């Protein structure tokens, strides 16, 4: 997008009739989810045309929660959740870490369109007072999916690019008179959304922190349909680290891959042992350990116990996973929007229909037969009966210009290969897009804020202070 195009777009949006550009009107929240927080709702356009101008259709509501700075405010940090489908509630349980990372800053946490307390794809079925609350339950699945297929145009309004316009509106309207520094922080899918927003037009912020990039959209070996292969690659790397550690190798007495392969056969042959594995799928369960460092560290002990027919360590690891999930909190806004995740994922982040059309569950089962670690995601992406939207000109591209930017990426990320994230940073630098730095977090998985909080705090403090990025080890 040229500078003239951007200027024209900004002027058109400011001059367009309808919604008024104004700061959010925060007031006491009507819920008790986070005492001391403030809440606001902003009206936004439902869709935008190819020029970026408001298109005809319903307006949507965006919910934003504010955590005022402790003491005098130095500025604002916007926190953009991942998913797609996750609401801003994913950050609530991490508030202490965020306070330490951004002392003196107001923290603003929006719910993406289609998530949390913002306008939902299925307002009746995903309503707070519905049988399942914000989550779909029972017959709500069928009625929600049916309504989306009857109103496909409305469903297609919940795209990444339209959500990017939402983020632009939130930041611009809130800060056009406020000269204090503004930062935007995104996690996982939130990084994709922020990068898309900077394609639409420049974000008027001091800096951007991207925690755990997602893979390039057009890479056929890294898209969501390849998640099992990516998990297996990282899982085997973790096992090799055990082999190279004298104490860990002595614990197992042989190569870790051999032990896991033998355990897998034992689980398949023993119905009682299989029933003890969450989801009755050892590959999925082992992959889930990769996302939680404390559980990952117990992997050799788990393999030894399972190999010996002992369930003690299995119970302990399951408890670690439960505690890790509980640390994020459980709020009415917490349930992710499965319809939104499905529509966005299949529209933009799943290459399976293009490179392997007609793929069936049996094909995926055959592909995963040789894997030690796997993800249920490739199966979930198979024909789910929901509409998709057409990819626009922003697809698989990076912004031409960015504000000062820091990317945090773990070397044991089972969702995005470290090399893929480093490659995107290198491309931004090659294109002279701006001041972009990569902070490598050795041994960290996805979502550094949650999985390596001390490293996140260090990196954020240095970034806010204008210091060079520094690598960190979990």
C-alpha positions in Angstrom: 0.0 0.0 0.0 1.5 3.4 -1.0 1.7 6.4 1.3 -0.9 8.2 -0.7 -3.2 5.2 -0.5 -2.8 5.1 3.3 -3.4 8.8 3.7 -6.5 8.5 1.5 -7.8 5.5 3.5 -7.2 7.3 6.8 -9.0 10.4 5.7 -11.9 8.4 4.3 -12.3 6.4 7.5 -12.3 9.6 9.6 -14.8 11.3 7.3 -17.1 8.4 6.7 -20.6 8.7 8.2 -21.7 6.3 10.8 -19.4 5.3 13.7 -17.6 8.2 15.5 -13.9 8.0 16.2 -13.6 8.5 20.0 -11.7 7.1 22.9 -13.2 4.2 24.8 -15.6 5.2 27.6 -14.3 3.0 30.4 -16.4 2.4 33.5 -16.7 -0.1 36.3 -17.2 -3.6 34.9 -20.5 -5.3 35.4 -18.8 -8.7 36.1 -16.6 -9.7 38.9 -14.0 -11.5 36.8 -11.1 -9.2 37.6 -11.8 -6.8 40.5 -10.3 -3.3 39.9 -10.5 -3.5 36.2 -12.5 -1.2 33.9 -14.6 -2.2 30.9 -15.8 -0.6 27.7 -17.5 -1.6 24.4 -16.6 -0.1 21.0 -18.8 -0.3 17.9 -16.9 -1.2 14.7 -17.9 -1.8 11.2 -18.7 -5.4 10.3 -16.7 -5.5 7.1 -14.4 -3.5 4.8 -14.1 -3.6 1.0 -10.9 -4.2 -0.9 -10.0 -0.5 -0.6 -10.3 -0.8 3.2 -13.4 1.3 3.4 -16.5 0.3 5.5 -18.8 -2.0 3.6 -22.5 -2.5 4.1 -23.6 -4.8 6.9 -24.2 -4.9 10.6 -21.9 -3.2 13.0 -20.2 -5.3 15.7 -19.2 -4.7 19.3 -15.7 -5.2 20.7 -15.2 -5.7 24.4 -12.1 -4.2 26.0 -10.9 -4.6 29.6 -8.5 -2.2 31.1 -6.1 -2.8 34.0 -5.1 0.8 35.1 -1.5 1.3 35.9 -0.5 1.1 39.6 0.3 4.8 40.2 0.8 7.4 37.5 0.5 5.9 34.0 3.5 6.1 31.8 1.6 4.9 28.7 -0.4 2.0 27.4 0.2 -1.6 26.4 -2.4 -3.4 24.2 -2.4 -7.1 24.6 -3.6 -9.1 21.6 -4.6 -12.7 22.3 -3.8 -15.8 20.2 -6.0 -18.5 18.9 -7.7 -17.8 16.6 -10.7 -18.0 18.8 -9.1 -17.1 22.1 -10.4 -14.1 24.0 -8.4 -11.5 26.0 -9.2 -13.6 29.1 -6.1 -15.7 28.1 -4.1 -12.8 29.7 -6.0 -12.4 32.9 -4.1 -15.2 34.8 -0.8 -13.7 33.7 -1.5 -10.2 35.1 1.3 -10.4 37.7 3.9 -11.2 35.0 2.5 -8.5 32.8 2.6 -5.9 35.6 6.3 -6.8 36.2 7.0 -6.6 32.5 5.3 -3.3 31.9 5.4 -1.4 35.3 3.5 1.9 35.2 1.6 1.1 32.0 -2.1 0.8 31.6 -2.9 -2.7 30.1 -5.7 -2.8 27.6 -7.1 -6.3 26.6 -9.6 -6.5 23.8 -11.6 -9.6 22.8 -11.3 -10.2 19.1 -14.5 -10.1 17.0 -16.1 -13.5 17.5 -14.6 -14.1 21.0 -15.2 -13.5 24.6 -17.7 -10.7 25.3 -17.4 -9.2 21.8 -20.0 -9.9 19.1 -20.1 -13.7 18.5 -20.6 -15.7 15.3 -23.5 -17.5 17.0 -24.9 -15.0 19.4 -27.6 -17.3 20.8 -25.6 -20.4 21.2 -22.4 -18.6 22.4 -24.3 -16.2 24.6 -23.2 -15.9 28.3 -26.6 -17.2 29.4 -26.9 -20.1 27.0 -26.7 -23.7 28.3 -23.0 -23.9 27.6 -22.2 -20.3 28.3 -19.6 -18.9 25.9 -18.8 -22.5 24.8 -21.0 -24.6 22.5 -22.8 -27.5 24.2 -25.1 -30.3 23.1 -27.6 -29.2 20.4 -26.0 -25.8 20.2 -23.3 -27.2 17.9 -25.8 -28.2 15.2 -27.9 -25.0 15.4 -24.8 -22.8 15.4 -23.2 -24.5 12.4 -26.6 -24.4 10.5 -27.1 -20.7 11.1 -23.6 -19.9 9.8 -24.2 -21.9 6.6 -27.5 -20.0 6.2 -25.8 -16.7 6.6 -22.4 -17.2 4.9 -21.8 -13.5 4.2 -22.0 -12.7 7.9 -19.7 -15.6 8.8 -17.1 -14.3 6.3 -17.0 -10.9 8.1 -15.0 -12.6 10.9 -11.8 -12.6 8.9 -8.2 -11.7 9.9 -8.2 -8.6 7.8 -11.5 -7.3 9.3 -10.1 -8.0 12.8 -7.0 -6.1 11.7 -9.2 -3.1 11.0 -10.7 -3.5 14.4 -7.3 -3.3 16.0 -6.4 -0.2 14.0 -9.6 1.5 15.1 -9.1 0.6 18.8 -5.5 1.9 18.9 -6.1 5.0 16.7 -9.3 6.1 18.4 -7.9 5.6 21.9 -4.6 7.4 21.4 -5.0 10.1 18.7 -4.9 12.8 21.5 -2.7 10.9 24.0 1.0 11.5 23.4 2.2 9.0 26.0 4.0 5.9 24.5 1.8 3.1 23.2 3.0 -0.5 22.7 1.2 -3.5 21.2 2.0 -7.0 22.3 0.7 -10.1 20.6 0.9 -13.9 21.2 0.8 -16.6 18.6 -2.2 -15.9 16.3 -2.1 -12.4 17.8 1.2 -11.8 16.1 -0.4 -12.7 12.7 -3.2 -10.3 13.4 -0.8 -7.4 14.4 1.3 -8.0 11.3 -1.9 -7.9 9.2 -3.0 -4.7 10.9 0.4 -3.1 9.9 -0.3 -4.1 6.3 -3.6 -2.3 6.3 -1.9 0.9 7.5 0.8 1.9 9.9 0.1 1.4 13.6 0.7 4.6 15.5 2.7 3.0 18.3 6.1 3.3 19.9 6.8 -0.4 19.5 5.5 -3.9 19.0 6.4 -7.1 20.8 5.5 -10.4 19.0 5.6 -13.5 21.2 5.9 -16.7 19.2 5.2 -16.1 15.5 3.0 -18.4 13.5 4.6 -20.0 10.4 4.4 -18.3 7.0 0.9 -18.9 5.5 2.2 -20.2 2.2 4.7 -22.8 3.4 3.4 -26.2 2.6 5.5 -28.0 5.2 4.6 -25.6 8.1 0.9 -24.8 7.9 -1.6 -26.2 10.4 -2.1 -29.4 8.5 1.5 -30.2 9.2 1.2 -29.7 13.0 1.8 -33.4 13.8 5.0 -33.4 11.8 6.3 -30.3 13.5 5.4 -31.7 16.9 7.2 -34.9 16.1 10.3 -33.0 15.0 10.5 -31.1 18.3 9.6 -34.1 20.3 12.5 -36.2 18.9 14.8 -33.3 19.5 13.8 -33.3 23.2 14.5 -37.1 23.3 17.9 -36.6 21.7 18.7 -34.0 24.4 18.0 -36.8 26.9 20.3 -39.1 25.1 23.1 -36.5 25.2 22.7 -36.0 28.9 24.6 -38.6 30.9 22.2 -38.7 33.8 19.1 -38.8 31.6 20.5 -41.5 29.4 21.5 -43.6 32.4 17.9 -43.3 33.7 16.5 -44.9 30.6 19.5 -47.2 29.8 19.1 -46.8 26.0 18.1 -44.2 23.4 14.9 -42.4 24.4 13.3 -42.9 21.0 13.6 -46.6 21.4 11.9 -46.5 24.8 9.0 -44.4 23.5 8.5 -46.6 20.5 8.4 -49.6 22.8 6.0 -47.9 25.2 3.7 -47.0 22.3 3.5 -50.7 21.3 2.7 -51.7 24.9 0.0 -49.1 25.2 -1.6 -50.3 22.0 -1.6 -53.9 23.3 -2.9 -53.1 26.8 -6.5 -51.7 26.9 -6.1 -50.8 30.6 -2.9 -48.8 30.0 -4.4 -47.2 26.9 -7.5 -46.1 29.0 -5.1 -44.3 31.5 -3.7 -42.1 28.7 -5.6 -38.8 28.3 -7.6 -39.0 25.1 -6.5 -42.6 24.7 -3.9 -41.4 22.3 -0.2 -41.6 23.4 1.1 -39.5 20.5 -1.3 -36.6 21.3 -0.5 -36.9 25.0 3.3 -36.8 24.5 3.0 -33.8 22.2 1.0 -31.9 24.9 4.0 -32.3 27.2 6.1 -30.2 24.8 4.0 -27.1 25.5 4.6 -27.2 29.3 8.3 -27.1 30.4 7.6 -28.7 33.8 5.8 -31.6 32.1 8.4 -31.9 29.4 11.1 -32.2 32.0 9.4 -35.3 33.4 9.2 -37.1 30.1 12.1 -39.5 30.7 10.7 -40.5 34.1 7.3 -41.0 32.5 8.8 -43.2 29.8 10.6 -45.3 32.3 7.5 -45.8 34.4 5.3 -46.6 31.5 7.9 -49.0 30.2 7.8 -50.8 33.5 4.0 -50.8 33.8 3.9 -48.2 36.5 1.3 -45.4 36.5 2.8 -43.2 39.3 4.6 -40.8 37.0 1.7 -40.6 34.6 -0.5 -39.3 37.4 2.1 -36.8 38.4 2.5 -35.5 34.8 -1.3 -35.2 34.4 -1.4 -33.1 37.5 1.4 -30.8 36.2 -0.7 -30.3 33.0 -3.8 -29.5 35.0 -2.0 -27.0 37.2 -0.5 -25.3 34.1 -3.9 -24.9 32.5 -5.4 -23.7 35.8 -2.7 -21.0 36.0 -4.3 -19.2 33.1 -7.6 -18.9 35.0 -11.1 -19.9 34.2 -13.4 -17.0 33.4 -16.8 -16.8 31.7 -14.9 -15.3 28.7 -12.4 -18.1 28.6 -13.9 -20.8 26.3 -12.5 -20.3 22.8 -14.8 -19.9 19.8 -14.5 -23.1 17.9 -16.4 -21.7 14.9 -14.2 -18.7 14.6 -11.0 -20.8 14.9 -12.3 -23.1 12.2 -13.3 -20.4 9.7 -10.0 -18.5 10.0 -7.8 -21.6 10.1 -9.4 -23.2 7.0 -9.6 -19.9 5.1 -6.0 -18.8 5.6 -3.8 -21.2 7.6 -4.6 -24.6 6.1 -3.0 -25.6 2.8 -4.2 -29.2 2.9 -7.1 -28.6 0.4 -4.7 -27.2 -2.1 -1.8 -29.6 -1.9 -3.7 -32.7 -0.8 -7.3 -32.3 -1.9 -9.6 -35.0 -0.8 -7.6 -36.0 2.3 -9.5 -38.3 4.6 -9.0 -39.2 8.2 -7.5 -42.6 7.1 -4.9 -40.7 5.1 -3.9 -38.7 8.2 -3.8 -41.9 10.3 -1.5 -43.5 7.8 0.8 -40.4 7.7 1.0 -40.4 11.5 1.7 -44.1 11.9 5.5 -43.6 12.1 5.3 -40.5 14.4 6.1 -40.6 18.1 4.4 -37.2 18.7 1.3 -35.9 16.9 -1.5 -33.3 17.1 -5.2 -33.7 16.6 -5.3 -30.5 14.6 -4.9 -32.0 11.1 -8.0 -34.2 11.7 -10.0 -31.3 13.1 -9.2 -29.3 9.9 -10.9 -31.9 7.7 -14.3 -30.8 6.1 -16.1 -29.4 9.1 -19.1 -28.0 7.3 -18.4 -24.3 7.9 -18.1 -21.6 5.3 -14.7 -20.0 4.5 -13.8 -16.7 3.0 -11.6 -15.7 0.0 -8.0 -14.8 0.7 -7.2 -11.2 0.0 -4.1 -9.3 -1.2 -2.6 -9.3 2.3 -2.4 -13.1 2.4 1.1 -14.6 3.0 2.8 -11.2 2.9 4.6 -9.1 5.5 4.1 -5.3 6.1 6.4 -3.0 4.2 7.1 -0.8 7.2 6.9 -1.6 10.9 7.6 0.4 14.1 10.4 -0.7 16.4 9.8 -4.5 16.8 10.9 -7.3 19.0 10.2 -11.0 18.2 10.5 -13.6 21.0 10.8 -17.1 19.8 11.6 -20.4 21.6 13.9 -23.0 20.1 11.6 -25.8 21.2 8.4 -24.4 19.8 6.3 -27.4 18.5 3.9 -25.1 16.7 6.3 -22.8 14.8 9.8 -24.0 13.8 12.4 -21.6 15.2 14.0 -21.4 11.7 10.6 -20.3 10.2 10.3 -17.4 12.7 13.9 -16.4 12.3 13.3 -16.4 8.5 10.5 -14.0 8.8 12.6 -11.6 10.9 15.4 -11.9 8.4 13.0 -11.0 5.6 11.7 -7.9 7.4 15.3 -6.8 7.8 16.2 -7.6 4.2 13.2 -5.5 3.1 14.3 -2.6 5.3 10.9 -2.7 7.0 12.3 -1.1 10.2 14.1 -1.8 13.4 13.4 -5.5 14.0 15.2 -7.6 16.5 14.9 -11.3 17.4 15.4 -12.5 21.0 16.0 -16.3 21.0 14.7 -18.1 24.1 16.6 -21.3 24.2 14.7 -24.5 25.3 11.4 -22.6 25.4 8.2 -23.7 23.7 5.4 -21.6 22.3 3.9 -18.6 24.3 7.0 -17.2 26.0 4.9 -15.0 28.3 3.4 -18.2 29.9 6.1 -20.8 29.5 9.3 -18.6 30.2 8.0 -15.6 32.1 11.4 -14.5 33.4 12.7 -14.3 29.9 9.6 -12.4 28.8 10.1 -9.9 31.6 13.8 -9.4 30.8 13.1 -8.9 27.1 10.2 -6.5 27.6 12.1 -4.4 30.1 15.0 -4.0 27.7 12.7 -3.2 24.8 10.8 -0.5 26.7 14.1 0.9 27.9 15.4 1.1 24.3 18.2 -1.4 24.9 19.3 -4.1 22.4 17.6 -7.5 22.5 19.3 -10.2 24.5 18.8 -13.9 24.2 17.7 -15.9 27.2 17.7 -19.5 28.3 14.8 -21.3 30.0 
